[in-house]
Amino acid sequence: VEQLAGFDGPAIGGSKPQHWRLIVNDTTCRNVILVPGLMLDALKAYGDYLALLANQHYLSLGAIPAEYRDSCDDAIHVFAPDLLLKKGLPIRVWDQLGNRERLLDYSSQHRVSSNLFRLPEDYEQVPMNGMR
């Protein structure tokens, strides 16, 4: 991971954005513009979510033939999903495949109910071995 000097974006929430790059085996896997110190609670929750997904990805690695694995994908989604989150809140992300994400707006004043994260009573879980 390296920080690129000279990025001159406007301050957001009182903090200057920074440009970081994730490099694996001499390949630039991901570029991120992030803001240190912004929305730390949301950032922690997002990191926890990515860690849960990474664990599931890790458990399935043995089923993926080596020729279909990608070192960038493994780094981002399995071995270090929160590496760049530790630097700040991502507001713009792009990768070597052309995928792009950006945060258009945010509010630290609005709260959502925890009910938003509860599954309906009739929600049915289907184990992977039960799928066809």
C-alpha positions in Angstrom: 0.0 0.0 0.0 1.4 3.4 -0.9 0.1 6.9 -0.6 0.5 9.1 -3.7 1.7 12.5 -2.9 0.3 15.7 -4.5 -3.4 14.9 -4.4 -5.2 18.2 -3.9 -8.9 17.6 -3.3 -11.1 19.8 -1.2 -11.5 19.1 2.5 -14.5 17.0 3.5 -15.7 17.1 7.1 -12.7 19.1 8.0 -10.2 16.5 6.6 -8.2 16.5 3.4 -8.7 13.5 1.1 -5.7 11.3 0.3 -4.9 9.1 -2.7 -3.8 5.5 -1.8 -2.9 2.6 -4.1 -2.9 -1.1 -3.4 -0.2 -3.0 -5.3 0.1 -6.8 -5.3 2.9 -8.5 -7.3 3.7 -5.3 -9.2 0.1 -4.9 -10.2 -1.9 -1.9 -9.1 -5.0 -3.6 -7.9 -7.0 -0.7 -6.5 -6.8 3.1 -6.3 -8.7 4.8 -3.5 -9.4 8.4 -2.6 -10.2 8.4 1.1 -10.8 10.8 3.9 -9.1 10.1 7.3 -11.2 10.5 10.4 -14.6 10.7 8.7 -17.6 8.7 9.9 -15.5 6.4 12.1 -18.5 4.4 13.5 -19.8 3.6 9.9 -16.2 2.8 8.9 -15.9 0.3 11.7 -19.2 -1.4 10.8 -18.2 -1.6 7.2 -14.9 -3.1 8.1 -16.6 -5.7 10.3 -18.9 -6.6 7.4 -16.0 -7.0 5.0 -14.2 -9.2 7.5 -17.3 -11.5 7.7 -17.4 -11.7 3.9 -13.6 -12.3 3.8 -14.0 -15.3 6.1 -16.6 -16.8 3.8 -14.4 -16.2 0.8 -11.5 -17.8 2.7 -13.5 -20.9 3.4 -14.3 -21.4 -0.2 -10.8 -20.9 -1.6 -10.1 -24.6 -1.7 -12.9 -25.1 -4.2 -11.5 -22.6 -6.7 -8.9 -23.9 -9.1 -5.6 -22.0 -9.0 -6.0 -20.9 -12.6 -9.2 -19.0 -11.8 -7.8 -17.2 -8.8 -6.5 -13.7 -9.0 -3.9 -12.2 -6.5 -5.6 -8.8 -6.5 -9.0 -10.4 -5.8 -7.5 -12.5 -3.1 -5.8 -9.5 -1.4 -8.9 -7.3 -1.6 -11.6 -9.8 -0.7 -9.9 -12.5 1.4 -6.6 -11.5 3.0 -6.8 -7.8 3.6 -10.4 -6.5 3.0 -10.0 -3.6 5.4 -6.5 -2.6 4.6 -7.4 0.7 3.0 -10.3 1.3 5.4 -7.8 1.6 8.2 -6.6 4.8 6.4 -10.0 6.4 6.1 -13.4 6.5 4.5 -13.3 5.6 0.8 -15.1 8.3 -1.3 -13.8 7.1 -4.7 -12.5 3.7 -5.7 -11.3 2.2 -9.0 -9.6 -1.0 -9.8 -7.5 -2.7 -12.6 -10.7 -4.2 -14.1 -12.3 -0.8 -14.6 -14.8 -1.1 -11.7 -15.6 2.2 -10.1 -17.4 3.3 -7.0 -17.9 6.7 -5.5 -19.6 8.3 -2.5 -22.0 10.9 -3.8 -23.2 12.3 -0.5 -23.3 11.6 3.2 -24.8 12.8 6.4 -23.6 12.2 9.9 -26.9 13.7 11.3 -29.3 11.0 10.1 -29.7 7.7 12.0 -31.4 4.6 10.8 -33.4 2.2 13.0 -31.8 -1.1 13.9 -34.9 -2.7 12.5 -33.5 -2.0 9.0 -31.0 -4.8 9.8 -33.4 -7.4 11.1 -34.6 -10.3 8.8 -38.3 -10.8 8.4 -39.9 -13.5 10.5 -40.6 -15.7 7.4 -37.0 -15.4 6.1 -35.7 -18.8 5.1 -32.1 -19.7 5.0 -31.0 -22.3 2.5 -27.6 -24.0 3.1 -25.3 -24.1 0.1 -25.5 -27.9 0.0 -29.3 -27.6 -0.3 -29.1 -25.5 -3.5 -29.4 -27.0 -7.0 
